[in-house]
Amino acid sequence: MKANEANDPTGTDATADPHEEYHSALLSVRDLKKQYPVTEGITRKETGRIRAVDGISFDVFPGETVGLIGESGSGKSTAATTLLSLEVPTDGTVVFDGDDIGTFDRTETKAFRRRAQMVFQDPTTTFDPRMTIGESVAEPLSIHGMTDADQRRTITEDLLGRVGLSAEEFDRYPHELSGGQKQRAALARALILNPDLLVLDEPVSALDVSVQAEILSLLSDLQSKFDLSLLLISHDMGVVREICDRVAVMYLGEIVERGPTEDLFRDPQHPYTRALVSAIPTPDPDAATDRVPLRGDVPDAASPPTGCRFHPRCPAVIPPERYDFEQDEWRSVMDLRVAVADEDVNLDALRKLAVARGAAESEGAVTDTHLRSALREEYDIPDELTDADAESALSAALSDVVSGTIEDADERLRVEFSTICERRAPEERATGAGHPAACHLHDSVAEPDEEWEWASVD
Ligand SMILES: Nc1ncnc2c1ncn2[C@@H]1O[C@H](COP(=O)(O)OP(=O)(O)OP(=O)(O)O)[C@@H](O)[C@H]1O
């Protein structure tokens, strides 16, 4: 099931013409975008755009399994439905077996849908509760013109056997099957038209862990038996590691790192990937000390952060050149900056905190000095930063915050603590690990990984 390694299997050269350079790929996605309008009022005036998928490129070669991973809200499902033309892309190209699917007429689209099938997270939604499992699995055969019911039944019973169900399951109803059995039947339905590509959106996340392993093993088995290519969408690093040949990591509509699965897990090059990898549960208690924190949630795709979209959460965000920062204290200052910019600083809550911690007897007795200390405590900022100039800029900003002039604080923090990570979007580049990542830490490939500094876990 290993990848066809011809050409550039990482699919990093997004500018290449897929018709020429990537003819051996089964699926070539280039600069794919999908935006949804944000509307307001009864006139539904468009006030913005949700950039769910924002220019992704990758290939799936015959017989390989590619994983698309990322947290909820990264745009994985939208990428899947858009590349299968279940939704109309805003921009970009999808080439399937040499043909641009954007040019397909109805007949060609029908043929494409037969060759590229999707399997969803919740198998229950795949089945009509009024139809038997066999009828549902066989339905695509009828839709595509097979009129002979006996022939449909024979093919379906055989396929049910190949996905680990028995022929008796044909006459059962969905509610009579367990979750794992239903997902097996959903796979049978997806396979009945003998497709070349399966796009699996979180295919095991609704199942018990023991059943997950069975379905993953079945997928590997089916892949070789049916000569399939798989695109596996998951937020679960363990699942992806189990069966994927290559992985692309998505964050807020973009691919931030890609590479062969083992390389990417062994030596992640983007701080986001590193955080995801470090969060995989491990039986080794010592390994927990290497955990990289991933704070907060994926931001709103309607107003993604400037520069590197991950910078507001990044444990390795690059400090301003003018200051001599420890990474931990710099990350803490950035956390405060992000909170001030989001107007997420609550002075009343800080007063309560100062009282609860015994700094003052009552909220009325809380002074500005108490509030500044409470702010430092809240954001893990030391009493005094290592760099005197940084300390003086921070103190002034804290004074702005406690005096209620949040906009001044925001402006001051922006000017004084500006980072390349917010100013410029990083391009995908080669890294010392041999696979590419889009992170300013790789702007100079010569920079050895060992020099990276990461904010540690609390
Ligand atoms: N039909 C839609 N209309 C508006 N916004 C949408 C639509 N579908 C998805 N989005 C938004 O696009 C972004 C990406 O969503 P998407 O579901 O593709 O992410 P995901 O990585 O698959 O996450 P999840 O696993 O939670 O589905 C999110 O901000 C989501 O709210």
The ligand as an SDF file (V2000), in Angstrom:
LIG
                    3D

 31 33  0  0  0  0  0  0  0  0999 V2000
  -21.8660   25.1530    5.2220 N   0  0  0  0  0  0  0  0  0  0  0  0
  -21.1070   25.9870    5.9400 C   0  0  0  0  0  0  0  0  0  0  0  0
  -21.4550   27.2810    6.0890 N   0  0  0  0  0  0  0  0  0  0  0  0
  -20.6940   28.1260    6.8010 C   0  0  0  0  0  0  0  0  0  0  0  0
  -19.5430   27.7870    7.4170 N   0  0  0  0  0  0  0  0  0  0  0  0
  -19.1440   26.5190    7.3070 C   0  0  0  0  0  0  0  0  0  0  0  0
  -19.8940   25.5420    6.5730 C   0  0  0  0  0  0  0  0  0  0  0  0
  -19.2430   24.3590    6.6520 N   0  0  0  0  0  0  0  0  0  0  0  0
  -18.1360   24.5710    7.3950 C   0  0  0  0  0  0  0  0  0  0  0  0
  -18.0820   25.8690    7.7860 N   0  0  0  0  0  0  0  0  0  0  0  0
  -17.0120   26.4880    8.5920 C   0  0  0  0  0  0  0  0  0  0  0  0
  -15.7900   26.2110    7.9480 O   0  0  0  0  0  0  0  0  0  0  0  0
  -14.7680   25.9640    8.8990 C   0  0  0  0  0  0  0  0  0  0  0  0
  -14.1570   24.5970    8.6510 C   0  0  0  0  0  0  0  0  0  0  0  0
  -15.1350   23.6030    8.9780 O   0  0  0  0  0  0  0  0  0  0  0  0
  -14.9260   22.0510    8.6940 P   0  0  0  0  0  0  0  0  0  0  0  0
  -16.1370   21.3220    9.1810 O   0  0  0  0  0  0  0  0  0  0  0  0
  -14.5330   21.8530    7.2840 O   0  0  0  0  0  0  0  0  0  0  0  0
  -13.6800   21.7290    9.6290 O   0  0  0  0  0  0  0  0  0  0  0  0
  -13.1990   20.3140   10.1590 P   0  0  0  0  0  0  0  0  0  0  0  0
  -11.7320   20.4070   10.3030 O   0  0  0  0  0  0  0  0  0  0  0  0
  -13.7360   19.2400    9.2830 O   0  0  0  0  0  0  0  0  0  0  0  0
  -13.8550   20.2480   11.5850 O   0  0  0  0  0  0  0  0  0  0  0  0
  -14.9070   19.1900   12.1530 P   0  0  0  0  0  0  0  0  0  0  0  0
  -14.1340   17.9610   12.3920 O   0  0  0  0  0  0  0  0  0  0  0  0
  -15.4300   19.8330   13.3950 O   0  0  0  0  0  0  0  0  0  0  0  0
  -15.9720   19.0300   11.0840 O   0  0  0  0  0  0  0  0  0  0  0  0
  -15.4060   26.1020   10.2680 C   0  0  0  0  0  0  0  0  0  0  0  0
  -15.1890   27.4360   10.7070 O   0  0  0  0  0  0  0  0  0  0  0  0
  -16.8730   25.8730    9.9760 C   0  0  0  0  0  0  0  0  0  0  0  0
  -17.6900   26.5370   10.9150 O   0  0  0  0  0  0  0  0  0  0  0  0
  1  2  1  0
  2  3  1  0
  2  7  2  0
  3  4  2  0
  4  5  1  0
  5  6  2  0
  6  7  1  0
  6 10  1  0
  7  8  1  0
  8  9  2  0
  9 10  1  0
 10 11  1  0
 11 12  1  0
 11 30  1  0
 12 13  1  0
 13 14  1  0
 13 28  1  0
 14 15  1  0
 15 16  1  0
 16 17  2  0
 16 18  1  0
 16 19  1  0
 19 20  1  0
 20 21  2  0
 20 22  1  0
 20 23  1  0
 23 24  1  0
 24 25  2  0
 24 26  1  0
 24 27  1  0
 28 29  1  0
 28 30  1  0
 30 31  1  0
M  END
$$$$
